[in-house]
């Protein structure tokens, strides 16, 4: 049996709700990791200088340049990705069983 058919048969055994949640979690963790890879080096290399001259500090939107690019920029990108994720990527799945047994139990308890 080939490797691709093994993966397809294994994916068919998993609940689709679980597969969607796993895919969405992987995307969220990936975006978080990319923001981390951007923020730490950018803030460290540009924000921690041993000799700071107040007159040489440049500002963007009232923040020092390293704060804007090291913290503000990834924060804005994360917000845009979150908006895209919520409106276009996130899938709402029905959590009730297909046979409707959960709904019948609730109706019988009343």
Secondary structure, 3 states (H helix, E strand, C coil): CCHHHHHHHHHHHCCHHHHHHHHHHHHHHHHHHHHHHHHHHHHHHHHCCCCCCHHHCCEECCEEHHHHHHHHHHHHHHHHHHHHHHHHHCCCCCCCCCCCHHHHHHHHHC
